[in-house]
Amino acid sequence: TSSHYFNNNVMESSHQTLETSDTETIRKARAAAACRKTRLKRKNEQLELDARNEELLREQEKFRAEIATLQSEIQHLKKYSQYGGIDLKTQNLLLRAEVKRHKTFVNHIKCMISNIPQYTSLEKLKLANEGIESTIGQVIGMCYTSVLDRSWQIVEYKPNVKQMEGVKIVCRYQFLPEGSTPENATRLNFRTDVYNMPIACDKMKGVCSNLDPKVEKEYRQKYMDLVEGEMEMQSIIDFELDKLDMDFRVLGLSESSEQKPDVVSLSSNENIPLTDAERSSLRPLKVYRYRETRKPLVGEPHQAMEKIELRSCIDKISVNAFGFPRSKDAKNFLANSKSKQHSFGNGETGNRSPEKLEVFLAVTSEASHEVGPILKPTDTGVVRFQESFIEGHVFREGEKGPEFTDTTEVKSFPLLTGNCFCEYDRKILTAFENSPNATPTRIPSKIRIDSEIMADFVGCLLATTNI
């Protein structure tokens, strides 16, 4: 009986131990499940916070880029207006251009809904011209701003190549928003003054006015090959540069009284007459489409991007000479900028009128995101790139005489990373190097790269008249 009682106790104890063990296992399992649930919740919350942080960072970068663009446009147009480069007529054109941008967007939406063409070739020409007017103001304004604003850095560079012997280059550059460094800037303004280029100014005008797209594509390819090799860029499979048939043409690239622009509708062969007011407000222009196709990353499709470029050449534009310092004064011009500014028409030192220069101007800008699709709809599978970019070339007779050309090139670049055009890649535009041919010796690599391409172009131009 004692043995039986003992065995029962042992069995009950074992049973209780098993129950306790099962309870402990269940408790641990529940605790582990709760921990996993808590960790998963925290992980999801962290992922959400990270995603929101990334979104806020992207928004911040977007706003900084927009601020930089607006700062650039405002300061250039302000200087353009301040120094007499803009009259009431041009101000009205610029104002109408801004208003038209919003009306254009609304009209384009209506067009998409009704599927009825809303724009004649004359209306397209007017829309494009309003963009050109704004670009002209910004280009000339940048020429003034870059010699008066102390935030622009100055570099003197003498190319060590045969074709550029005797040529002097002075570069100015500015990172935006104001106070930015190359690491966090979202925009780069860049000015290059080339003195004593050994080509007659009239010849340079003809080349710019009638440059064959095939020749331009050749030099773009040389530029890409150069930067891809040096910067280890993502390779570009192909790129295209096409002059678009817009169902209109403007006769002549100068605005002399003998060459009055007319608009011709090629689709209907009907001449569209222009009133005197319309004729005086229109600039001769050309429309180009530039497209890049980049080599994809593993498992990704080809990346095709394009932009619509507006281009115009205008001869005999009158500008204030102080925006274009002579060779001997170019690097140290800023030291006397205050006195020069006072003597050029702000009323503080008398009634002296500013000295004028007559120049040939060639400008390029991207069509706005409202106007671009009106001029040329986007093809399926192609990304229409939309960033503010302007470029201008100001040609004038060289200091050594008519057989030489002095030129000022200004550009305003967005600084981008990732999927963007080669010329906008911040890896190229923010790279610096040491050069024994420069003062100071540390310079943006773009100065040297551009001078090498320019030397090649000048050499070809000197060797032939058919470029």
Order of alpha helices (4+ residues) and beta strands (2+ residues): alpha-alpha-alpha-beta-beta-beta-alpha-alpha-beta-beta-beta-alpha-beta-beta-alpha-beta-alpha-beta-beta-beta-alpha-beta-beta-beta-alpha
